[in-house]
Amino acid sequence: MAELLDDHPPLSTVPASADEPPEPPGPPRPPDETARARALLAAQPVTEGHAELPDSPEPEDLPPARAAETGAQLWSLYVEADEGVVGTLRRIDGVRALVAACPEDLRLAYTTSEVAHARNCGRVAALLGPVGWTALGGSAATLRAYHALGVRAVNVTRFDRFAREAVREMNRIGLAVDLSGADQDTVRHTLAVTRAPALLTRADPDGLPDDLLRLLGGNGAVCMVTVTDDTAAVADVLDRVRSQAGAHCAGVSHTTAPDTGYVPLFAELLRRDWTAQELVGLAHANVTRALRETEFLSRTNRIRPAAA
């Protein structure tokens, strides 16, 4: 019996049969940055800080062109100084009419919860604002009236006694402070007063020194940057915002090339070692956090008397 065992060749020396199946393939290659960016944006669509109402929209042009990755938009209510309150009311009416004409595509939203609900229903959330500073007419009552109409942001471009009281009133009733186009002194003075995070819906970080970006970071403000077809240049701007203010302060204003969308930019940022969490913040979580904090501050301040 021992001889039989000794004569039997070990299993390891038996030649492989030509009929044996090939070895199973190795693990799949990880997706490239473009595929990762596309998957991230499909799950976490962009909230844009600046959308413009078409001058004379035609039915065949509705809804207005935008990037496929867009999930929410703040609609600018800016008008020329001589148009004032009447012009702003017309623009509010225009946005409402646009949403009504595109019920399968757009939905008005007044809170961050409604933004999320619109997205879950496959609609793009439309937020009213910001209103231009000159459209206030130096009146806190006008400010409150805009809020009652659904406006959720006002652009502060100068700082004086009324601006100080207006910012406090905005904190009280739940209007986001937009500092787009404001000079550096106005930004500094406003950040010293506001208790809620500011927005820069059309940020120009190149015009903001490093120390001011750090102040914006301390406030939790969101610098919403315009995305152009020069992906590397936009990524450089966002790298600077992340470096000086923090990744929690980066956001998207809009894209000048909606057909291209946001995938190339997000892919480039992945190559620059932005984390998935940072990119979700850039897409929408940072501005959602700022708006939610504005809402929460308003709820805690409702017992305070209104400004005169």
Salt bridges, closest charged atoms under 4 A:
GLU52 OE2 - HIS50 NE2 2.88
GLU104 OE1 - ARG123 NH2 3.32
ASP105 OD2 - ARG66 NH2 2.38
ASP160 OD2 - ARG158 NH2 3.25
GLU165 OE2 - ARG168 NH1 3.02
GLU169 OE2 - ARG144 NH1 2.87
GLU169 OE1 - ARG172 NE 2.95
ASP210 OD1 - ARG240 NH2 2.84
ASP211 OD2 - ARG188 NH1 3.12
ASP236 OD1 - ARG272 NH1 2.64
ASP239 OD2 - ARG272 NH1 2.78
GLU268 OE1 - ARG271 NH1 3.30
GLU268 OE2 - ARG272 NE 2.80
GLU278 OE1 - ARG242 NH1 2.84
